[in-house]
């Protein structure tokens, strides 16, 4: 996962929500944008991993940053320099100059679409939307505090991507991840 791109995605959404919002809504908007990108291209915007939690599908690394418990302390510190979360579950942007260099025009368009649709949704509005029948058929409700892995395969299946295309996209994703690992090690 490219944490810089995840940070840029979060900043992009926060900039379009007056620099702050409920973190539940942020997580859902990121998931919705990733899902839209997967439906159109077979690839997510953030590259994050997904889990089912009691309140819906969640970006695993984003959630760990928000909860201040990402296993990479250096990256968590960088997150904390860019964003803050208060006791009322509001996430705010601290650093006003986060670029969007890693985001393509397509990805920005998807993010703009999502931001426009859900702008000023309250926590209750977003919860009602996210829990409406058929919105996230890949999500399986779990008990509070439990996480269940939500695979890219299950997301793609829920989006009605044909099985042969799913296999090709998943193999392609493995190659991209291997290439990224090679570049990071050099």
Residue, then its C-alpha position, 0 to 999 in steps of 0.5 A: x500500500x502506498x501510504x502517501x496516496x492514502x494520505x492524499x486521498x484523505x486530504x482531498x476529501x477533507x479539503x472538500x468537506x471544509x477541512x473536517x468531518x466525522x471520521x466514520x463518514x470519511x472512512x465510508x467516502x474512501x470506501x465508496x470511492x475505492x469501490x467506484x474505482x474498482x468497478x470502473x478499472x478493477x483497481x482501488x484508489x487507496x490500495x488499502x486492505x478492507x475488513x467488515x466491521x459492525x458498522x460496515x466495510x472499513x479501510x483497515x490501515x486508514x482505521x488504524x491511523x485514525x485510532x492511532x495504532x498503526x504498527x509502523x510508528x514512523x508512518x503513524x507519526x507522519x499521519x499525526x502531523x497531517x491529521x487530528x481526531x478529537x473525542x467527538x470523532x471529528x477528523x481535521x486536516x492540520x497540514x494545509x499543503x498536502x499535494x495530490x500528486x499521486x492521484x490521477x485525474x480519473x481518481x480525482x473525478x471519482x473523489x469529487x463525485x463521492x464528495x458532492x454526493x455525501x457533502x454534509x451528510x451527518x453520521x446518522x445519514x451516512x450510517x442509514x445509507x451504508x446499512x441500506x439493503x444492497x448498498x454493500x452486498x460484500x459486507x458481512x455484519x460482525x460483532x463490535x470489536x471484530x474484524x473480518x477480512x473483506x477480499x478484493x475478490x468479494x468486492x469485485x464479485x459484488x460489483x458483478x465483475x465476471x469471474x475470468x476478469x476478476x482473476x486477471x485483475x487479481x493477477x495484475x494486482x500481484x504484479x503491481x505489488x511486486x513491482x512496487x516492492x522492488x522500487x521501494x527496496x532500491 
